[in-house]
Amino acid sequence: MEAEKRIKHYSSSHKILLVGEGDFSFAASLATSLGSGVNMVSTSLDSKVMLNKKYNEAMANVSRLEDIGCTVIHEVDCCTMSQHPKLMSNLFDRIVFNFPHAGFFFTSESTPYVIDLHKNVVEGFLRNAVEMLTENGEVHITHKTTHPFNMWEIEKLANEVGLGLLDEVPFFYRDYPGYKNKRGEGQRCDQSFPIGKSSTYKFKIMN
């Protein structure tokens, strides 16, 4: 039996679901560091065709993931994922969504309407994630902590679906070699965006 490997909050023994991947660089970084992807399912909202159009490195990352045993599923909506035919019979120890976002709009991120759109995505994700956790499983959301992003009230949204905050830890790129966040939309979809001060919020089901 191979020795357990760990990177930050994740172990090679965990059953891990990654949600909302951009070019799958986070998944590739995590699986590479853990030495295997056999316990990992990585998903994206994009179709395979759209993924190839949007991101230069996406298909290389997907190939690398599949080579080390990761299951890659395209066209997974985080707000309905618990009913996805390839996911509905599975439970996970870690469900991870980095920098959830409803999309970029021609107005400020501090506009109440835009904030509500983002919150709807997070709430939908959390509502589905809580149905897919093992007994001691955790939901992780990495998110900017500065204004206006703190107005999303992620902890409150989690509480409303029965999840409690276990921990909040600062997020740093250096912990995940090769990870590049992506804007995901428009002509600059393959570009990264500044994350500034960000944290990973770790939630678990409240007893």
Backbone as CSV, one residue per row, in Angstrom:
resi,resn,N_x,N_y,N_z,CA_x,CA_y,CA_z,C_x,C_y,C_z
1,MET,0.841,-1.196,0.000,0.000,0.000,0.000,0.879,1.250,0.000
2,GLU,0.555,2.203,-0.886,1.352,3.423,-0.962,1.096,4.301,0.257
3,ALA,2.142,5.017,0.666,2.012,5.917,1.801,1.088,7.077,1.443
4,GLU,0.338,7.528,2.439,-0.562,8.664,2.242,0.253,9.930,1.968
5,LYS,-0.181,10.709,0.993,0.456,11.988,0.698,-0.526,13.111,1.004
6,ARG,0.024,14.257,1.420,-0.826,15.393,1.776,-0.305,16.667,1.125
7,ILE,-1.235,17.577,0.817,-0.902,18.939,0.423,-1.960,19.846,1.040
8,LYS,-1.532,20.733,1.915,-2.442,21.633,2.624,-3.590,20.858,3.283
9,HIS,-4.831,21.091,2.837,-6.007,20.507,3.484,-6.414,19.166,2.879
10,TYR,-5.586,18.625,1.981,-6.011,17.474,1.181,-5.049,16.300,1.313
11,SER,-5.624,15.105,1.256,-4.861,13.871,1.386,-5.176,12.954,0.212
12,SER,-4.216,12.115,-0.135,-4.435,11.150,-1.214,-5.501,10.126,-0.844
13,SER,-5.839,10.041,0.443,-6.885,9.109,0.874,-8.283,9.731,0.819
14,HIS,-8.349,11.055,0.656,-9.644,11.728,0.564,-10.295,11.482,-0.793
15,LYS,-11.609,11.298,-0.783,-12.390,11.342,-2.026,-12.711,12.821,-2.264
16,ILE,-12.157,13.388,-3.338,-12.207,14.833,-3.557,-13.020,15.161,-4.803
17,LEU,-13.929,16.131,-4.681,-14.669,16.671,-5.825,-14.265,18.121,-6.024
18,LEU,-13.756,18.443,-7.202,-13.403,19.816,-7.553,-14.479,20.372,-8.478
19,VAL,-14.975,21.547,-8.155,-16.104,22.148,-8.863,-15.675,23.470,-9.498
20,GLY,-16.191,23.741,-10.701,-15.944,25.036,-11.333,-14.513,25.252,-11.764
21,GLU,-13.841,24.190,-12.190,-12.475,24.342,-12.677,-12.464,25.203,-13.943
22,GLY,-11.396,26.000,-14.102,-11.220,26.784,-15.322,-10.473,25.959,-16.352
23,ASP,-9.141,26.066,-16.332,-8.339,25.261,-17.272,-7.835,23.965,-16.628
24,PHE,-8.395,23.613,-15.495,-8.047,22.393,-14.756,-6.619,22.421,-14.205
25,SER,-6.048,23.612,-14.059,-4.683,23.692,-13.529,-4.642,23.447,-12.023
26,PHE,-5.715,23.816,-11.298,-5.734,23.510,-9.866,-5.812,22.003,-9.658
27,ALA,-6.690,21.361,-10.402,-6.821,19.907,-10.304,-5.511,19.213,-10.632
28,ALA,-4.844,19.683,-11.687,-3.571,19.080,-12.095,-2.511,19.264,-11.019
29,SER,-2.478,20.451,-10.409,-1.522,20.718,-9.337,-1.780,19.805,-8.142
30,LEU,-3.045,19.702,-7.754,-3.402,18.900,-6.586,-3.113,17.417,-6.817
31,ALA,-3.540,16.908,-7.962,-3.331,15.485,-8.255,-1.852,15.145,-8.358
32,THR,-1.076,16.041,-8.964,0.364,15.810,-9.093,1.026,15.766,-7.717
33,SER,0.656,16.717,-6.848,1.238,16.762,-5.508,0.848,15.547,-4.673
34,LEU,-0.371,15.042,-4.890,-0.837,13.875,-4.138,-0.348,12.567,-4.739
35,GLY,0.222,12.650,-5.938,0.799,11.468,-6.567,-0.182,10.599,-7.322
36,SER,-1.458,10.996,-7.319,-2.486,10.207,-7.995,-3.773,11.011,-8.070
37,GLY,-4.600,10.659,-9.046,-5.910,11.288,-9.152,-7.044,10.297,-9.010
38,VAL,-6.741,9.090,-8.559,-7.754,8.032,-8.547,-8.914,8.329,-7.597
39,ASN,-8.673,9.127,-6.564,-9.740,9.488,-5.630,-10.330,10.858,-5.926
40,MET,-10.050,11.399,-7.101,-10.438,12.762,-7.427,-11.380,12.804,-8.623
41,VAL,-12.423,13.627,-8.493,-13.317,13.935,-9.608,-13.241,15.437,-9.833
42,SER,-12.914,15.841,-11.054,-12.742,17.256,-11.370,-13.760,17.667,-12.423
43,THR,-14.484,18.766,-12.162,-15.584,19.154,-13.039,-15.475,20.598,-13.505
44,SER,-16.146,20.858,-14.618,-16.165,22.194,-15.213,-17.540,22.446,-15.808
45,LEU,-17.971,23.707,-15.804,-19.235,24.076,-16.445,-19.124,24.006,-17.968
46,ASP,-17.927,24.221,-18.485,-17.715,24.244,-19.936,-17.845,22.860,-20.559
47,SER,-18.259,22.836,-21.817,-18.169,21.613,-22.604,-16.708,21.392,-22.980
48,LYS,-16.384,20.210,-23.442,-15.011,19.924,-23.853,-14.598,20.807,-25.024
49,VAL,-15.516,21.043,-25.954,-15.230,21.901,-27.112,-14.958,23.329,-26.658
50,MET,-15.802,23.854,-25.773,-15.629,25.221,-25.289,-14.354,25.350,-24.466
51,LEU,-14.051,24.346,-23.682,-12.831,24.344,-22.876,-11.603,24.510,-23.764
52,ASN,-11.582,23.792,-24.855,-10.457,23.844,-25.788,-10.346,25.211,-26.451
53,LYS,-11.478,25.854,-26.696,-11.482,27.181,-27.319,-11.008,28.264,-26.353
54,LYS,-11.349,28.120,-25.086,-11.118,29.185,-24.116,-9.721,29.188,-23.505
55,TYR,-9.153,27.997,-23.280,-7.920,27.922,-22.497,-6.823,27.163,-23.233
56,ASN,-5.668,27.804,-23.360,-4.558,27.198,-24.104,-4.045,25.907,-23.477
57,GLU,-4.055,25.852,-22.148,-3.454,24.707,-21.457,-4.468,23.675,-20.983
58,ALA,-5.739,23.917,-21.225,-6.772,23.060,-20.633,-6.662,21.603,-21.053
59,MET,-6.527,21.349,-22.342,-6.537,19.960,-22.796,-5.297,19.204,-22.325
60,ALA,-4.175,19.911,-22.224,-2.963,19.279,-21.685,-3.175,18.911,-20.219
61,ASN,-3.830,19.813,-19.466,-4.115,19.519,-18.062,-5.085,18.347,-17.920
62,VAL,-6.106,18.322,-18.766,-7.078,17.226,-18.725,-6.400,15.891,-19.038
63,SER,-5.538,15.896,-20.043,-4.819,14.665,-20.402,-3.948,14.180,-19.256
64,ARG,-3.261,15.124,-18.601,-2.410,14.769,-17.470,-3.246,14.176,-16.333
65,LEU,-4.397,14.788,-16.080,-5.279,14.287,-15.026,-5.760,12.873,-15.323
66,GLU,-6.193,12.654,-16.544,-6.699,11.328,-16.904,-5.594,10.278,-16.859
67,ASP,-4.375,10.699,-17.180,-3.239,9.768,-17.141,-2.937,9.281,-15.726
68,ILE,-3.243,10.118,-14.719,-2.955,9.715,-13.336,-4.224,9.311,-12.585
69,GLY,-5.276,9.006,-13.351,-6.442,8.368,-12.762,-7.599,9.244,-12.352
70,CYS,-7.510,10.556,-12.604,-8.591,11.463,-12.219,-9.779,11.331,-13.177
71,THR,-10.974,11.374,-12.630,-12.186,11.422,-13.444,-12.497,12.875,-13.775
72,VAL,-12.598,13.206,-15.053,-12.902,14.565,-15.504,-14.297,14.565,-16.124
73,ILE,-15.160,15.465,-15.642,-16.533,15.548,-16.150,-16.809,16.982,-16.600
74,HIS,-17.258,17.132,-17.833,-17.579,18.445,-18.389,-19.071,18.746,-18.240
75,GLU,-19.409,20.020,-18.372,-20.801,20.491,-18.344,-21.514,20.127,-17.042
76,VAL,-20.855,20.405,-15.936,-21.444,20.185,-14.613,-21.794,21.538,-14.000
77,ASP,-23.066,21.767,-13.755,-23.555,22.994,-13.131,-23.506,22.806,-11.616
78,CYS,-22.804,23.695,-10.932,-22.644,23.547,-9.479,-23.973,23.633,-8.737
79,CYS,-24.975,24.253,-9.359,-26.266,24.434,-8.698,-27.205,23.241,-8.870
80,THR,-26.798,22.261,-9.679,-27.612,21.049,-9.870,-26.753,19.784,-9.807
81,MET,-25.518,19.915,-9.356,-24.544,18.820,-9.484,-24.928,17.571,-8.699
82,SER,-25.683,17.721,-7.616,-26.046,16.545,-6.818,-26.962,15.600,-7.587
83,GLN,-27.568,16.103,-8.666,-28.448,15.280,-9.496,-27.786,14.848,-10.798
84,HIS,-26.511,15.185,-10.981,-25.813,14.788,-12.204,-25.673,13.262,-12.220
85,PRO,-25.995,12.624,-13.346,-25.971,11.153,-13.384,-24.628,10.521,-13.034
86,LYS,-23.525,11.236,-13.260,-22.211,10.683,-12.942,-21.752,11.015,-11.522
87,LEU,-22.556,11.808,-10.811,-22.168,12.230,-9.466,-23.163,11.818,-8.386
88,MET,-24.401,11.598,-8.753,-25.467,11.481,-7.761,-25.325,10.283,-6.820
89,SER,-24.565,9.292,-7.190,-24.404,8.123,-6.318,-23.117,8.171,-5.500
90,ASN,-22.409,9.317,-5.543,-21.115,9.433,-4.865,-21.172,10.382,-3.675
91,LEU,-20.387,10.072,-2.656,-20.175,10.978,-1.532,-18.693,11.317,-1.465
92,PHE,-18.389,12.529,-0.974,-17.011,13.018,-1.008,-16.564,13.510,0.366
93,ASP,-15.255,13.360,0.614,-14.647,13.866,1.850,-14.327,15.353,1.759
94,ARG,-14.039,15.816,0.551,-13.745,17.226,0.313,-14.426,17.654,-0.984
95,ILE,-15.194,18.745,-0.910,-15.804,19.345,-2.096,-15.283,20.771,-2.184
96,VAL,-14.621,21.093,-3.289,-13.810,22.311,-3.384,-14.270,23.189,-4.544
97,PHE,-14.481,24.472,-4.269,-14.832,25.449,-5.307,-13.955,26.676,-5.074
98,ASN,-13.032,26.928,-5.984,-12.145,28.080,-5.879,-12.702,29.274,-6.648
99,PHE,-12.856,30.381,-5.966,-13.291,31.644,-6.556,-14.577,31.503,-7.372
100,PRO,-15.663,31.076,-6.721,-16.951,31.004,-7.417,-17.353,32.380,-7.925
101,HIS,-18.034,32.419,-9.060,-18.349,33.693,-9.702,-19.479,33.473,-10.691
102,ALA,-20.409,34.405,-10.754,-21.551,34.283,-11.668,-21.235,34.784,-13.067
103,GLY,-20.063,35.403,-13.243,-19.702,35.965,-14.542,-19.398,37.446,-14.410
104,PHE,-18.864,38.016,-15.480,-18.490,39.429,-15.467,-19.563,40.253,-16.164
105,PHE,-19.942,41.357,-15.534,-21.027,42.187,-16.032,-20.518,43.607,-16.278
106,PHE,-21.263,44.347,-17.073,-20.844,45.702,-17.427,-21.259,46.688,-16.344
107,THR,-20.883,46.364,-15.142,-21.154,47.221,-13.998,-20.222,46.809,-12.868
108,SER,-20.233,47.560,-11.793,-19.317,47.315,-10.683,-19.656,46.036,-9.923
109,GLU,-18.597,45.394,-9.397,-18.788,44.203,-8.564,-19.518,44.540,-7.263
110,SER,-19.586,45.829,-6.918,-20.254,46.228,-5.680,-21.736,46.535,-5.884
111,THR,-22.222,46.442,-7.125,-23.640,46.654,-7.399,-24.465,45.556,-6.719
112,PRO,-25.482,45.936,-5.945,-26.269,44.922,-5.228,-26.802,43.807,-6.127
113,TYR,-27.224,44.151,-7.326,-27.751,43.147,-8.256,-26.684,42.110,-8.596
114,VAL,-25.459,42.574,-8.836,-24.361,41.671,-9.180,-23.989,40.805,-7.977
115,ILE,-23.941,41.407,-6.811,-23.644,40.642,-5.593,-24.670,39.529,-5.400
116,ASP,-25.938,39.843,-5.647,-26.987,38.829,-5.505,-26.804,37.683,-6.496
117,LEU,-26.373,37.994,-7.716,-26.125,36.942,-8.707,-25.018,36.000,-8.232
118,HIS,-23.951,36.584,-7.696,-22.850,35.766,-7.178,-23.314,34.914,-5.993
119,LYS,-24.082,35.531,-5.104,-24.567,34.806,-3.926,-25.475,33.639,-4.322
120,ASN,-26.245,33.831,-5.386,-27.116,32.750,-5.856,-26.303,31.536,-6.302
121,VAL,-25.167,31.796,-6.957,-24.291,30.703,-7.386,-23.731,29.965,-6.167
122,VAL,-23.226,30.731,-5.206,-22.642,30.121,-4.005,-23.692,29.330,-3.229
123,GLU,-24.873,29.918,-3.080,-25.938,29.222,-2.352,-26.324,27.917,-3.054
124,GLY,-26.450,27.975,-4.380,-26.788,26.771,-5.133,-25.734,25.693,-4.987
125,PHE,-24.476,26.114,-5.032,-23.371,25.169,-4.830,-23.442,24.531,-3.450
126,LEU,-23.589,25.352,-2.418,-23.611,24.844,-1.049,-24.792,23.909,-0.814
127,ARG,-25.932,24.263,-1.364,-27.133,23.444,-1.180,-26.948,22.052,-1.791
128,ASN,-26.239,22.000,-2.905,-25.955,20.714,-3.535,-24.832,19.979,-2.817
129,ALA,-23.795,20.717,-2.429,-22.631,20.098,-1.792,-22.992,19.384,-0.504
130,VAL,-23.902,19.966,0.271,-24.259,19.373,1.562,-24.916,17.999,1.381
131,GLU,-25.481,17.759,0.207,-26.095,16.462,-0.088,-25.068,15.424,-0.537
132,MET,-23.834,15.864,-0.771,-22.822,14.997,-1.377,-21.646,14.716,-0.453
133,LEU,-21.765,15.119,0.810,-20.670,14.969,1.767,-20.746,13.655,2.536
134,THR,-19.581,13.104,2.834,-19.504,12.020,3.799,-19.779,12.593,5.190
135,GLU,-19.920,11.731,6.168,-20.297,12.167,7.515,-19.357,13.226,8.077
136,ASN,-18.063,13.056,7.859,-17.078,14.016,8.364,-16.465,14.853,7.246
137,GLY,-17.175,14.939,6.131,-16.657,15.669,4.975,-16.673,17.179,5.161
138,GLU,-15.933,17.857,4.294,-15.821,19.313,4.357,-16.068,19.930,2.986
139,VAL,-16.675,21.111,3.000,-16.830,21.934,1.800,-15.852,23.091,1.904
140,HIS,-15.044,23.285,0.876,-14.052,24.360,0.869,-14.376,25.368,-0.230
141,ILE,-14.462,26.635,0.143,-14.627,27.722,-0.826,-13.476,28.690,-0.643
142,THR,-12.728,28.924,-1.708,-11.676,29.943,-1.677,-12.236,31.208,-2.308
143,HIS,-12.058,32.340,-1.593,-12.778,33.563,-1.957,-11.993,34.789,-1.491
144,LYS,-12.130,35.872,-2.226,-11.512,37.130,-1.804,-12.187,37.634,-0.533
145,THR,-11.393,38.208,0.356,-11.938,38.636,1.650,-12.167,40.138,1.741
146,THR,-11.760,40.881,0.707,-11.881,42.334,0.740,-13.210,42.794,0.128
147,HIS,-13.543,44.066,0.337,-14.746,44.663,-0.251,-14.611,44.717,-1.774
148,PRO,-15.663,44.435,-2.528,-17.038,44.115,-2.124,-17.302,42.619,-1.960
149,PHE,-16.254,41.811,-2.093,-16.453,40.357,-2.093,-16.891,39.828,-0.729
150,ASN,-16.518,40.567,0.330,-16.959,40.146,1.663,-18.470,40.327,1.844
151,MET,-19.084,41.085,0.929,-20.529,41.306,1.008,-21.331,40.100,0.509
152,TRP,-20.623,39.095,0.016,-21.332,37.880,-0.407,-21.823,37.077,0.795
153,GLU,-21.243,37.330,1.968,-21.661,36.677,3.220,-21.663,35.149,3.088
154,ILE,-20.524,34.626,2.679,-20.428,33.190,2.423,-20.728,32.351,3.670
155,GLU,-20.244,32.790,4.820,-20.501,32.016,6.043,-21.999,31.949,6.346
156,LYS,-22.698,33.054,6.136,-24.145,33.078,6.372,-24.866,32.147,5.402
157,LEU,-24.449,32.164,4.139,-25.059,31.282,3.143,-24.862,29.816,3.525
158,ALA,-23.673,29.506,4.037,-23.392,28.134,4.462,-24.273,27.733,5.643
159,ASN,-24.406,28.639,6.605,-25.243,28.355,7.776,-26.685,28.044,7.377
160,GLU,-27.160,28.731,6.345,-28.556,28.566,5.918,-28.843,27.183,5.337
161,VAL,-27.792,26.475,4.905,-28.001,25.120,4.366,-27.492,24.045,5.331
162,GLY,-27.187,24.461,6.567,-26.800,23.489,7.585,-25.317,23.237,7.716
163,LEU,-24.504,24.136,7.170,-23.051,24.010,7.274,-22.505,25.039,8.252
164,GLY,-21.530,24.637,9.054,-20.887,25.538,9.989,-19.426,25.746,9.631
165,LEU,-18.899,26.927,9.949,-17.505,27.241,9.636,-16.570,26.466,10.552
166,LEU,-15.706,25.687,9.956,-14.714,24.906,10.690,-13.419,25.687,10.846
167,ASP,-13.039,26.403,9.767,-11.773,27.136,9.780,-11.741,28.093,8.595
168,GLU,-10.943,29.129,8.720,-10.650,30.041,7.608,-9.142,30.231,7.561
169,VAL,-8.532,29.889,6.425,-7.077,29.971,6.317,-6.693,30.788,5.085
170,PRO,-5.651,31.617,5.190,-5.211,32.409,4.037,-4.837,31.512,2.859
171,PHE,-5.161,31.970,1.661,-4.857,31.215,0.446,-3.666,31.843,-0.261
172,PHE,-2.706,31.005,-0.663,-1.530,31.472,-1.394,-1.285,30.572,-2.605
173,TYR,-1.022,31.207,-3.740,-0.721,30.465,-4.968,0.408,29.464,-4.775
174,ARG,1.423,29.874,-4.013,2.640,29.061,-3.900,2.371,27.670,-3.328
175,ASP,1.245,27.517,-2.658,0.914,26.208,-2.086,0.468,25.204,-3.146
176,TYR,0.140,25.706,-4.341,-0.366,24.842,-5.415,0.394,25.130,-6.704
177,PRO,1.608,24.597,-6.841,2.463,24.887,-8.003,1.755,24.580,-9.320
178,GLY,1.786,25.553,-10.221,1.179,25.365,-11.532,-0.253,25.855,-11.638
179,TYR,-0.879,26.173,-10.505,-2.270,26.646,-10.542,-2.338,28.070,-11.065
180,LYS,-3.240,28.300,-12.012,-3.493,29.636,-12.558,-5.001,29.847,-12.604
181,ASN,-5.484,30.812,-11.818,-6.920,31.082,-11.902,-7.234,31.728,-13.252
182,LYS,-8.485,31.663,-13.664,-8.877,32.177,-14.972,-10.136,33.033,-14.859
183,ARG,-10.175,34.100,-15.699,-11.369,34.943,-15.726,-12.576,34.146,-16.231
184,GLY,-12.357,33.321,-17.235,-13.401,32.388,-17.657,-14.411,32.903,-18.655
185,GLU,-14.444,34.229,-18.882,-15.416,34.780,-19.820,-14.790,35.880,-20.661
186,GLY,-15.401,36.122,-21.829,-14.996,37.231,-22.682,-13.679,36.990,-23.403
187,GLN,-13.161,38.045,-24.017,-11.927,37.938,-24.798,-10.715,37.646,-23.926
188,ARG,-10.811,37.945,-22.640,-9.693,37.705,-21.720,-9.927,36.468,-20.852
189,CYS,-10.722,35.535,-21.347,-11.114,34.384,-20.526,-9.932,33.558,-20.040
190,ASP,-8.827,33.559,-20.805,-7.670,32.740,-20.439,-6.685,33.492,-19.549
191,GLN,-7.019,34.734,-19.195,-6.146,35.515,-18.323,-6.513,35.294,-16.857
192,SER,-5.514,35.446,-16.001,-5.752,35.364,-14.564,-6.256,36.699,-14.037
193,PHE,-6.848,36.680,-12.864,-7.274,37.914,-12.203,-6.563,38.004,-10.853
194,PRO,-6.315,39.224,-10.367,-5.626,39.362,-9.074,-6.511,38.867,-7.938
195,ILE,-5.943,38.052,-7.064,-6.756,37.510,-5.971,-6.628,38.337,-4.693
196,GLY,-5.602,39.205,-4.619,-5.450,40.020,-3.426,-5.441,39.171,-2.168
197,LYS,-6.156,39.632,-1.151,-6.288,38.841,0.076,-7.439,37.857,-0.096
198,SER,-7.113,36.599,0.001,-8.120,35.551,-0.166,-7.946,34.490,0.912
199,SER,-9.035,33.812,1.211,-9.004,32.738,2.208,-9.749,31.519,1.693
200,THR,-9.377,30.369,2.232,-10.158,29.157,2.020,-11.037,28.954,3.249
201,TYR,-12.343,28.983,3.026,-13.321,28.763,4.090,-13.677,27.278,4.107
202,LYS,-13.539,26.665,5.269,-13.777,25.228,5.406,-15.036,25.015,6.249
203,PHE,-16.007,24.357,5.652,-17.287,24.128,6.321,-17.548,22.639,6.513
204,LYS,-18.304,22.313,7.544,-18.767,20.933,7.717,-20.204,20.959,8.214
205,ILE,-20.876,19.830,8.100,-22.278,19.755,8.497,-22.401,19.966,10.002
206,MET,-23.311,20.867,10.388,-23.541,21.142,11.803,-24.382,20.030,12.415
207,ASN,-23.974,19.570,13.574,-24.730,18.517,14.263,-25.894,19.113,15.055
